[in-house]
């Protein structure tokens, strides 16, 4: 018997571990482990958990149709996994375990412990690359080190992809008579552990839905992506990040679909489709960094010297940012959107992260944790990479004095205030000319229903730059 252990790879197609486990006629079973306590410790958002479990439900039913049973275990923490997996393998007569590699340090330590526990009963473990197009460690500098900035990594990644290519694994064929599947909502212990299991209707699960979103984006928006991606009021992005984070679709499938749509793989900004491909390479960059720099999983900055920065931990200022009460309309609209939907446009993520770290001078770790606790696409590598990029502590070639001006960012990327008026209801009736600096207009109307700016951006910017310059002394 072979056992495929599913984690953040909740799909049938292009699943290397599943494909290799099903390579012969030996019986195959699957496993998914529900770890409520561990998920909470890792700040996994409730909306992310529900999305993931809704996909587990769909996948369990699809596996059952193929004759592959999906076992569910509830284990509160990773520490319980090795012994429980050893027991399951003994009970089921498992001789081989297949799984796609985890990239986070706690998950890697868990997997090492599983390998050791299963080796004692002669169960061989096969760990495959299912989360990246090119495996971490494949794209290195000439001296054999991981790239510290993105652009040279992107060039080397594209070159390596041209040299090696990649394979899309087909979904496995039927392996026997269909099996019954008991929906998760009918399993009391699952319901008890996680509460309401109903998924958000804004985020339908299933591989077919992920492929539909990908195909719609490629047909309707990818050629204009470079011009429209930064405008939150425009449907200019793929909105695939939740599906990539849960592994409902793979990055290889995205690259392959882009190539099929264009008839070529773009290599430079001059070619249509390159800007979106480069976003996939950013995803690869942060995942490779996380594997090759384990301290990134331990709340430490990529640039060690920045650990000495005198960050603030002001709880009141942090709460105002979390709740969208900063007095800067684009920041407040973005945070209220996140709190209501579990998702935020990427340009907005940069704006609010810059505001927290460079205007309020609050430690990026608080923002990173808050995002994870709210995002449906919460992913440690991308989230940590984005926050450290914004804070000036991460892998980035730009100088530390890059500080986003929240007002001009709003004026540039939401010029008519459409996005702002959608989420900051106090400003729903404000004329577009005043929407980014509403306070004078509100005073003229005798209104006090929207907060004054928390800080003077010009003053806060100077303070942020001084914080970093102090490291050079």
C-alpha positions as CSV (number, residue, x, y, z in Angstrom):
1,X,0.0,0.0,0.0
2,X,1.2,3.5,-0.9
3,X,0.0,6.6,1.0
4,X,-0.1,10.1,-0.5
5,X,0.0,12.8,2.2
6,X,-1.8,15.9,1.0
7,X,-0.9,19.3,2.4
8,X,-0.9,22.6,0.4
9,X,-1.3,20.6,-2.8
10,X,-5.1,19.9,-2.9
11,X,-5.5,18.9,-6.5
12,X,-5.5,15.9,-8.8
13,X,-3.7,17.4,-11.8
14,X,0.0,18.3,-11.8
15,X,0.4,16.8,-8.4
16,X,3.9,15.0,-8.5
17,X,3.4,13.1,-5.3
18,X,0.0,11.8,-6.3
19,X,1.3,11.0,-9.8
20,X,4.3,9.0,-8.6
21,X,2.2,7.2,-6.0
22,X,-0.2,6.1,-8.8
23,X,2.6,5.0,-11.2
24,X,1.8,1.3,-10.8
25,X,-1.0,-1.0,-9.8
26,X,-0.2,-1.1,-6.1
27,X,-3.1,0.1,-3.9
28,X,-3.0,3.8,-3.0
29,X,-4.7,5.8,-0.2
30,X,-4.5,9.5,0.6
31,X,-4.3,11.4,3.9
32,X,-5.1,14.9,5.0
33,X,-4.3,16.1,8.6
34,X,-6.5,18.7,10.3
35,X,-4.5,20.6,12.9
36,X,-6.6,23.4,14.4
37,X,-4.2,24.3,17.2
38,X,-1.2,24.4,15.0
39,X,-3.1,26.4,12.4
40,X,-4.0,29.0,15.0
41,X,-0.4,29.2,16.2
42,X,0.6,29.9,12.6
43,X,-2.1,32.6,12.4
44,X,-3.9,30.8,9.6
45,X,-7.0,32.9,8.8
46,X,-10.4,31.3,9.5
47,X,-11.4,32.1,5.9
48,X,-8.3,30.4,4.7
49,X,-9.1,27.3,6.8
50,X,-12.6,27.1,5.5
51,X,-11.5,27.5,1.9
52,X,-8.9,24.8,2.4
53,X,-11.4,22.4,4.0
54,X,-14.0,23.0,1.4
55,X,-11.4,22.0,-1.2
56,X,-10.5,18.9,0.9
57,X,-14.2,18.0,0.8
58,X,-14.3,18.3,-3.0
59,X,-11.0,16.5,-3.4
60,X,-12.1,13.6,-1.1
61,X,-15.1,13.1,-3.3
62,X,-13.1,13.1,-6.5
63,X,-10.5,10.7,-5.1
64,X,-13.3,8.4,-4.0
65,X,-14.7,8.3,-7.5
66,X,-11.2,7.1,-8.6
67,X,-11.2,4.4,-6.0
68,X,-8.7,6.2,-3.7
69,X,-9.8,6.6,-0.1
70,X,-8.9,9.8,1.7
71,X,-8.2,9.4,5.4
72,X,-8.7,12.4,7.7
73,X,-6.8,12.7,11.0
74,X,-7.3,15.4,13.6
75,X,-4.0,16.1,15.3
76,X,-3.8,19.4,17.2
77,X,-0.1,20.0,16.6
78,X,2.8,18.9,14.4
79,X,4.4,17.1,17.3
80,X,1.7,14.5,17.2
81,X,2.1,13.7,13.5
82,X,5.1,11.3,13.4
83,X,3.6,8.8,15.9
84,X,0.1,9.1,14.3
85,X,1.4,8.5,10.8
86,X,3.4,5.6,12.0
87,X,0.3,4.1,13.5
88,X,-1.8,4.7,10.3
89,X,0.9,3.1,8.1
90,X,1.1,0.1,10.4
91,X,-2.7,-0.3,10.4
92,X,-3.0,0.1,6.6
93,X,0.0,-1.9,5.6
94,X,1.7,1.2,4.1
95,X,5.2,0.6,2.7
96,X,5.7,3.9,0.9
97,X,4.8,7.5,1.8
98,X,4.6,10.2,-1.0
99,X,4.3,13.9,-0.3
100,X,5.2,17.2,-1.9
101,X,7.9,19.0,0.0
102,X,7.0,21.7,2.5
103,X,9.1,24.8,2.5
104,X,8.5,26.3,6.0
105,X,10.9,25.4,8.8
106,X,8.3,24.0,11.2
107,X,6.8,21.9,8.5
108,X,10.3,20.7,7.4
109,X,11.1,19.7,10.9
110,X,7.8,17.8,11.2
111,X,8.6,16.0,7.9
112,X,12.1,15.0,9.1
113,X,10.6,13.6,12.2
114,X,8.1,11.7,10.1
115,X,10.9,10.2,7.9
116,X,12.7,9.1,11.1
117,X,9.6,7.5,12.6
118,X,8.6,5.7,9.5
119,X,12.1,4.4,8.8
120,X,11.9,2.4,12.0
121,X,9.1,0.3,10.4
122,X,10.7,0.2,7.0
123,X,8.3,2.7,5.3
124,X,10.2,4.7,2.7
125,X,9.4,8.4,2.2
126,X,9.4,10.2,-1.1
127,X,9.5,14.0,-1.0
128,X,8.8,15.7,-4.3
129,X,8.7,19.3,-5.6
130,X,5.0,20.3,-6.0
131,X,5.1,23.9,-4.9
132,X,7.5,25.5,-7.4
133,X,8.1,25.4,-11.1
134,X,11.9,24.9,-10.4
135,X,12.9,23.3,-7.1
136,X,14.4,25.5,-4.4
137,X,18.2,25.4,-4.8
138,X,18.1,25.0,-8.6
139,X,18.6,28.7,-9.3
140,X,21.8,30.0,-7.7
141,X,24.5,32.6,-8.4
142,X,27.8,31.6,-10.0
143,X,29.3,31.1,-6.6
144,X,26.5,28.7,-5.6
145,X,24.6,31.0,-3.4
146,X,21.0,32.2,-3.4
147,X,20.3,35.5,-5.1
148,X,19.8,38.4,-2.7
149,X,17.7,40.5,-5.1
150,X,15.0,39.7,-7.5
151,X,16.0,40.9,-11.0
152,X,19.1,38.7,-11.4
153,X,17.2,35.8,-9.9
154,X,14.5,36.3,-12.5
155,X,17.0,36.3,-15.3
156,X,18.6,33.1,-14.0
157,X,15.2,31.5,-13.4
158,X,14.1,32.1,-16.9
159,X,17.4,30.8,-18.3
160,X,17.1,27.6,-16.2
161,X,13.5,27.1,-17.3
162,X,14.6,27.3,-20.9
163,X,17.3,24.8,-20.3
164,X,15.3,22.3,-18.3
165,X,11.6,22.8,-19.3
166,X,9.0,21.3,-17.1
167,X,6.4,18.6,-17.1
168,X,2.7,18.8,-16.3
169,X,1.5,15.7,-14.5
170,X,-1.9,14.4,-15.6
171,X,-4.5,13.5,-13.0
172,X,-4.4,9.8,-12.1
173,X,-6.8,7.4,-13.8
174,X,-9.4,5.4,-12.0
175,X,-7.9,2.7,-9.7
176,X,-11.0,0.7,-8.9
177,X,-14.7,0.9,-8.0
178,X,-15.9,4.2,-6.7
179,X,-15.9,4.5,-2.9
180,X,-18.3,6.3,-0.6
181,X,-17.4,9.8,0.8
182,X,-18.8,11.3,3.9
183,X,-18.9,15.1,3.6
184,X,-16.9,17.0,6.2
185,X,-20.0,18.9,7.4
186,X,-21.4,15.5,8.5
187,X,-18.3,14.6,10.6
188,X,-18.9,15.9,14.1
189,X,-15.3,16.0,15.1
190,X,-14.4,18.2,12.1
191,X,-17.3,20.6,12.8
192,X,-16.4,20.7,16.5
193,X,-12.8,21.6,15.7
194,X,-13.4,24.3,13.2
195,X,-16.9,25.6,13.7
196,X,-18.9,26.7,10.6
197,X,-17.5,25.0,7.5
198,X,-19.4,26.9,4.9
199,X,-17.0,28.4,2.4
200,X,-17.2,32.0,1.2
201,X,-19.3,32.1,-2.0
202,X,-16.9,34.7,-3.3
203,X,-14.3,32.0,-3.5
204,X,-15.7,28.8,-5.0
205,X,-13.4,25.8,-4.7
206,X,-12.4,23.2,-7.2
207,X,-9.8,22.7,-9.8
208,X,-12.3,23.5,-12.5
209,X,-13.0,26.9,-10.9
210,X,-9.2,27.6,-10.7
211,X,-8.8,26.7,-14.4
212,X,-11.8,28.9,-15.3
213,X,-10.3,31.9,-13.5
214,X,-6.9,31.3,-15.2
215,X,-8.4,30.9,-18.6
216,X,-10.7,34.0,-18.3
217,X,-7.7,36.1,-17.1
218,X,-5.5,34.9,-20.0
219,X,-8.2,35.6,-22.6
220,X,-9.4,38.9,-21.2
221,X,-6.7,40.6,-19.2
222,X,-3.2,39.3,-19.4
223,X,-2.2,41.4,-22.4
224,X,-3.2,44.6,-20.5
225,X,-1.9,43.3,-17.2
226,X,1.1,45.6,-17.1
227,X,-1.1,48.7,-17.4
228,X,-4.1,47.6,-15.3
229,X,-2.7,45.5,-12.4
230,X,-2.1,48.4,-10.0
231,X,-5.7,49.8,-10.1
232,X,-7.8,48.1,-7.4
233,X,-11.1,49.4,-9.0
234,X,-10.3,47.5,-12.2
235,X,-10.6,43.7,-12.6
236,X,-7.0,43.6,-14.0
237,X,-5.5,40.7,-12.0
238,X,-5.9,37.0,-12.1
239,X,-7.2,36.6,-8.5
240,X,-5.6,33.2,-8.4
241,X,-3.6,33.6,-5.3
242,X,-6.0,31.7,-3.0
243,X,-5.9,28.8,-5.4
244,X,-2.1,28.8,-5.6
245,X,-1.8,29.1,-1.8
246,X,-4.0,26.0,-1.2
247,X,-2.5,24.2,-4.2
248,X,-5.7,23.9,-6.1
249,X,-3.7,24.9,-9.1
250,X,0.0,24.7,-9.6
251,X,2.4,27.4,-10.8
252,X,3.5,25.0,-13.6
253,X,-0.1,24.9,-14.9
254,X,-0.1,28.8,-14.9
255,X,3.1,29.0,-16.9
256,X,2.0,26.3,-19.3
257,X,-1.4,28.0,-19.9
258,X,0.4,31.4,-20.5
259,X,2.6,29.7,-23.1
260,X,-0.3,28.1,-24.8
261,X,-2.2,31.4,-24.9
262,X,0.7,33.4,-26.3
263,X,2.3,30.7,-28.4
264,X,5.7,31.5,-26.7
265,X,7.2,32.1,-23.2
266,X,7.9,35.8,-22.8
267,X,11.4,36.7,-21.9
268,X,11.4,40.5,-21.4
269,X,9.2,43.4,-20.6
270,X,8.9,44.2,-24.2
271,X,6.8,41.0,-24.8
272,X,3.1,40.8,-23.8
273,X,2.5,38.5,-20.9
274,X,5.9,39.0,-19.4
275,X,4.8,41.2,-16.5
276,X,2.4,38.5,-15.2
277,X,5.0,35.7,-15.7
278,X,7.4,37.8,-13.7
279,X,4.8,37.9,-10.8
280,X,5.0,34.1,-10.8
281,X,8.8,34.4,-10.7
282,X,8.4,36.7,-7.6
283,X,6.4,33.9,-6.0
284,X,9.2,31.4,-6.8
285,X,11.8,33.9,-5.5
286,X,10.2,34.2,-2.1
287,X,9.7,30.4,-1.8
288,X,13.3,29.7,-2.7
289,X,14.5,32.3,-0.2
290,X,12.4,30.8,2.5
291,X,14.0,27.3,2.0
292,X,17.6,28.6,1.7
293,X,17.2,31.1,4.5
294,X,15.3,29.2,7.3
295,X,15.6,32.2,9.7
296,X,12.9,33.9,7.6
297,X,10.5,31.4,9.1
298,X,11.6,32.5,12.6
299,X,10.5,36.2,12.6
300,X,14.0,37.4,11.7
301,X,14.8,40.0,9.1
302,X,16.6,39.0,5.8
303,X,19.1,41.8,6.5
304,X,20.5,41.0,9.9
305,X,21.6,44.5,10.7
306,X,18.0,45.7,10.5
307,X,17.1,43.7,13.7
308,X,18.4,46.7,15.6
309,X,15.8,49.1,14.1
310,X,13.8,50.9,16.9
311,X,10.4,49.8,15.8
312,X,7.3,50.8,17.6
313,X,4.8,48.4,19.1
314,X,2.1,51.0,19.8
315,X,-1.1,48.9,20.3
316,X,-3.5,51.9,19.7
317,X,-1.8,53.0,16.5
318,X,-1.7,49.3,15.3
319,X,-5.4,48.9,16.1
320,X,-6.3,52.0,14.1
321,X,-4.4,50.6,11.1
322,X,-6.0,47.2,11.4
323,X,-9.5,48.7,11.6
324,X,-9.0,51.2,8.8
325,X,-9.1,54.3,11.0
326,X,-5.8,56.0,9.9
327,X,-7.4,59.1,8.2
328,X,-5.7,58.1,4.9
329,X,-8.5,57.0,2.6
330,X,-6.6,54.5,0.4
331,X,-5.1,52.8,3.5
332,X,-8.5,52.7,5.3
333,X,-10.3,51.3,2.2
334,X,-7.7,48.6,1.7
335,X,-7.8,47.5,5.4
336,X,-11.6,47.4,5.5
337,X,-11.7,45.4,2.3
338,X,-9.2,42.9,3.8
339,X,-11.3,42.6,7.0
340,X,-14.5,42.1,5.0
341,X,-13.4,39.8,2.2
342,X,-10.1,38.1,3.3
343,X,-8.3,39.5,0.2
344,X,-6.4,42.6,-0.8
345,X,-5.2,43.8,-4.1
346,X,-1.3,43.6,-4.4
347,X,-0.8,47.4,-4.9
348,X,-2.8,48.0,-1.8
349,X,-0.7,45.5,0.2
350,X,2.3,47.5,-0.6
351,X,0.6,50.8,0.3
352,X,-0.7,49.6,3.7
353,X,2.6,47.8,4.6
354,X,4.6,50.9,3.8
355,X,2.2,53.0,5.9
356,X,2.5,50.7,8.9
357,X,6.2,50.5,8.8
358,X,7.4,53.8,7.4
359,X,4.6,56.2,8.6
360,X,3.7,54.6,11.9
361,X,7.1,52.9,12.3
362,X,5.4,49.8,13.7
363,X,7.3,46.5,13.4
364,X,6.6,44.6,10.2
365,X,6.1,41.4,12.2
366,X,2.8,42.8,13.5
367,X,1.6,43.5,10.0
368,X,2.8,40.2,8.7
369,X,0.9,38.3,11.5
370,X,-2.2,40.4,10.9
371,X,-2.2,39.7,7.2
372,X,-1.9,36.0,7.8
373,X,-4.8,36.1,10.3
374,X,-7.0,37.6,7.7
375,X,-5.9,36.6,4.2
376,X,-7.6,33.8,2.3
377,X,-4.3,33.5,0.3
378,X,-2.1,33.6,3.4
379,X,1.2,32.1,2.4
380,X,4.3,32.4,4.6
381,X,6.9,32.9,1.9
382,X,4.9,35.5,-0.1
383,X,3.6,37.3,3.0
384,X,7.0,37.5,4.7
385,X,8.7,38.5,1.5
386,X,6.2,41.2,0.8
387,X,6.3,42.6,4.3
388,X,10.1,42.6,4.5
389,X,10.3,44.3,1.1
390,X,8.0,47.0,2.3
391,X,9.8,47.4,5.6
392,X,13.2,47.7,4.0
393,X,14.5,44.7,5.9
394,X,14.2,42.1,3.1
395,X,15.7,41.0,-0.2
396,X,15.4,44.2,-2.3
397,X,17.8,46.3,-4.3
398,X,15.9,49.6,-3.6
399,X,17.4,52.0,-1.0
400,X,15.8,52.3,2.4
401,X,14.5,55.8,1.7
402,X,11.8,54.4,-0.6
403,X,8.7,55.4,1.4
404,X,5.2,55.3,-0.3
405,X,3.2,58.5,0.0
406,X,-0.3,57.2,0.8
407,X,-2.1,60.2,-0.7
408,X,-0.3,60.3,-4.0
409,X,-0.5,56.5,-4.2
410,X,-4.3,56.8,-3.9
411,X,-4.4,59.6,-6.4
412,X,-2.4,57.6,-8.9
413,X,-4.0,54.2,-8.6
414,X,-7.6,55.1,-7.6
415,X,-7.9,58.5,-9.3
416,X,-11.7,58.8,-9.1
417,X,-11.9,57.3,-5.7
418,X,-14.1,54.4,-6.8
419,X,-12.3,51.9,-4.6
420,X,-12.2,54.2,-1.7
421,X,-15.9,55.1,-1.8
422,X,-16.8,51.4,-2.0
423,X,-15.1,50.6,1.3
424,X,-15.0,53.9,3.3
425,X,-18.7,54.5,3.5
426,X,-18.2,57.8,5.3
427,X,-16.8,59.1,2.0
428,X,-19.4,57.6,-0.3
429,X,-20.8,61.0,-1.3
430,X,-17.6,63.0,-1.5
431,X,-16.6,64.5,-4.8
432,X,-13.7,62.9,-6.6
433,X,-11.6,66.1,-6.3
434,X,-11.6,65.7,-2.5
435,X,-11.6,62.0,-2.0
436,X,-7.9,61.5,-1.3
437,X,-7.7,64.6,1.0
438,X,-11.2,64.8,2.4
439,X,-10.7,66.6,5.6
440,X,-11.2,70.2,4.5
441,X,-14.4,69.2,2.6
442,X,-15.7,67.4,5.6
443,X,-15.1,70.4,7.9
444,X,-16.9,72.6,5.4
445,X,-19.9,70.2,5.7
446,X,-19.6,70.2,9.5
447,X,-18.9,66.5,9.5
448,X,-16.7,64.6,11.9
449,X,-17.5,61.1,10.9
450,X,-14.1,60.3,9.3
451,X,-10.9,60.4,11.4
452,X,-8.2,63.0,11.0
453,X,-4.8,61.7,9.7
454,X,-2.9,59.8,12.4
455,X,0.4,61.3,11.3
456,X,1.9,63.9,9.0
457,X,3.4,61.8,6.2
458,X,6.2,64.3,5.5
459,X,7.3,64.2,9.1
460,X,6.9,60.4,9.4
461,X,8.9,59.9,6.2
462,X,11.9,61.8,7.7
463,X,11.7,59.8,10.9
464,X,11.7,56.5,8.9
465,X,14.8,57.5,7.0
466,X,16.5,58.5,10.2
467,X,15.8,55.1,11.7
468,X,17.6,53.4,8.9
469,X,20.5,55.9,8.8
470,X,21.1,55.3,12.5
471,X,22.2,51.8,11.5
472,X,25.1,53.2,9.6
473,X,26.6,55.0,12.6
